[in-house]
Amino acid sequence: MTGTVTSALHQFDLTCDGDWEFLAGVDEAGRGALAGPVVAGTVFIRREFYASGVCAALAEVVDDSKRLTAEGREAAFARIQELMAEGVLLAGVGEGSVNEIARLNILGATRLAMRRAIEAVLSADGVSGGFEFCGDGLELFDGIPGNGSRVRLLVDGLPLKPFPFLHRGVVKGDGKSLVIAAASILAKVTRDRIMTRLDGRYPQYRFARHKGYGTLTHRRAILQNGPSPIHRPHFLRKIIPNQ
């Protein structure tokens, strides 16, 4: 990764307006897959952390998860978890299950996974004082009132409707914002590990190889074996009629 990209990710976050104490990013993985859950990750970074050498070092290993190798994502994931254990940043993940995708559609299940990721941070042991989600006057969504730490929330993509937390949508945010990029790594690595475990249960589909996405190998396995319980029926309509 070049220094220019690292600087841009870091600097984007610092241009966010407001008197926030935490900048939070949210992103998802698995929205377009044919099988498995959709997973969201969130990372909360304190304002003062951005001025530290530790943050500069983090920015050297964090990027949009799609631009990193599998080894690079694992290394960044491990570093995020180390900083989380040290109390330097806060992080959480949430899932939308295959059944919830069928019931709510993929957009609804993605919103649910994102909400769960944020709620995992809000309810974590050791988190005290509460949070207050703040906006810039442009949001039309709900906010959590209170006198806790002020959080400015950035969501990858367009604004979510509805969503219980004040937020700003950042299109292609995982390639622009350090905190969204970190969230994208949490989501991607967590979901990849889920799909690798499911490969042991359903080896005929080779989930460890393609993570549930619609590769030629995966589509052929579906035609040969039929769908598994973790496939998304509505996503298979072009492969198997009458799904």
N, C-alpha and C positions, 0 to 999 in steps of 0.2 A: 504494500500500500504506500502511496506517495505521501509526502508531508503535506502537499496541497490538499488532498482529500481529508486527511486527518484534521488539518486546521479548519477546513470548511465545516466539517461535522461539529467541531467544538464551537466555532464561532457562531454558527446558526443558533445554537441553544442560548448563547449569551445575548443574542439580539431580541429574545422574547421579552415583551414588555411586562410591566407590572412589578409589584413588590413581593413576588413569590419567594418563599423559602426553599421549596422543593420544585424542581422541574421533573415531571413524570412523562414517560413515553409508553405507548401501548401499540403492539403489533400482533399479527396472527400468523399461523402457519397451517397449511392443509386445507385452505378454503376450496381449492380447485381439485382436490384429490378425489378418487373414486371410492376410497375406503378409509375407514378410521375416523377418529374425532378431528374436529378443528381445535387447535390449541392457541391460546393467547398468552403473551408474556407482558409484564410491565416492570419498569425500573424507575425508582424515584432517586434523584440525585440532588443533594443539597447545593445551594448557590455557592457557598464558600468552597465546596469541593472542586469546582471548575477552575479555581485559581491554583490548585495544588499540582505538584509534580506527579503525584499518583494518578490524577485525572489525565494528565498529558500522556503518561505511560499506558493508561487504559485506552486512550484514543488511538494509540499505535496498533492495537490488536483488534479493535472493534470497527466493523463496517457493516453495511447491508449484508445480511446473512447469505443472500444469493450471490454476492461477489466474493465470498470466502470459500476456501476449500473445506471439506469435512474436518480435516485436522485443524484448520484455522478456527472454525466454529467451536470445536471442542476446547481449544486453548482459551478462547475468549470467554466461553461459558464457565470454565474453571476459574478464570480470573474474576469474573463477576461474582461467582459464589464465594470466593475468598474475601472479596470486599464486603459482601453481604454478611459473612460470618464475623468480620471485624467491625461491623456496625457503620461502615463508611457509606453504604448505600442500602436501599430497601428494594426488594424484588419479589415478584410473585407470578404464578402461572394459574391458568384456568382452562377448563375444557368444555366443549360442547359435544355431546355424545352423538353417535350415529342415530339413535332414536330421536334426539332433540333436533338434529338436522332434518329428519323426516317430518317432524311435527311442526317446527318453526320456520323451515327453509334455511338455507345456508346463511343468509344475512342475519336472521334472528338468532341462530345458534352462535354465530360469530360475535354478535353483541353480547350474548349471554356469557361466552367464554371470556371476553374482555372485562365484563363486569365482575366476574368471579376472580380474575387475576388481580384487579384493583382491590376487591374486598379481602383477598388473601393478605395483602399488605396492611390494610386498615385493621384487620383483626389479629395480626401476628403478635406473638409473645414478645415483650420488650418494646413494643411501640406504644408510646404514651403521649398524652397531650392532645390527641385528636388531630384532624385535618380539616381544612376549609378550602374547597375547590373554588378558585377565582377565575374570572374571565376578563375580557377586554371590552365588554359592553356590546359585543357583536353576537354572542351566543344566545340561542333561543331555548336552551335546555335547562333542566333542573340543576341546582347546586346543593351542596351539603352545607348548611349554615353552621356556625360555631366560632369558637375563639382559638382554634388550634392552629397548627402550622399551615401557612398558605401554600397551596399546591397549584401549579399551572400545568394542566394536562394537555399533552399533544398526542393525537391519535393518527396513525398512519392511514392515509386515504381521505375520503370526504367525511364531513361531520356525520355522526351517528344519530339517527332519528328512529325511535326515542332512545335516550340514554340518561342514566340518573346522575351523571357527573358533568359539570361544566367542562367544556373542552374545546380545543381548536383542531380541525382536521388539517393535515399536512399531506398533500398529494405526493407520492413517492418519498415520504418522510424517512423511510429506512435508509435512503441514500443521501439525506440532507442533515439529519439530526443525530447527534451522538446518543441521546437517551432513547430515541426510537430504534436506532440501530441495535443498541444493547438489548432492547425488548425483543427485537426480531430474532436475535441469537438465542435468547431464552426459549422463545416459542419453537423455533426450528429444531434445536437440539433436543428439547423435551419430546416433541412429537416424533422425531426420528427414532428416539430410544423406545417409545411406545410401539412404533411399527416394527422395529427389530424384534421386540419381545413377541409381538403377535405373529411374526414369521415362524416362531417355534410352534405355535398352535395351528397355523394354517400354512404349512411349508409348500403346498402345491402352488401358491400364488407368488412366492418369492418377495414378500413384502420388505425384507431387509434390503433388497436390491433397489427397488423403485419407490419405497415408502408409500405405496398406495396410489401413486399418480398413474395417469393413463398411458403408460408406455406400451409399445407393441407386445412386449413379453407379458405384461399384465393383462392386456385385452385378450390375448390368445389363451391365457390361463383361465380367464372368466368364461370364455366360450367352451373350453374343454371341460371345466369342472362345475360350471354354474356359479352363482354368487354365494359368498360366505355370509355369516351373520353380521360381519362388520363392514360389508359393502353398503353403499348408499343407493337404494333402489332407484331414486329419481335420476341419479347420475349415470345409470346404466341403460337408459332408454334407447340410446343410439347404438348400443352394443347388443342388448338383448331386448327384443320387442316385448311390449306389454308389461314392462316393469313400472 
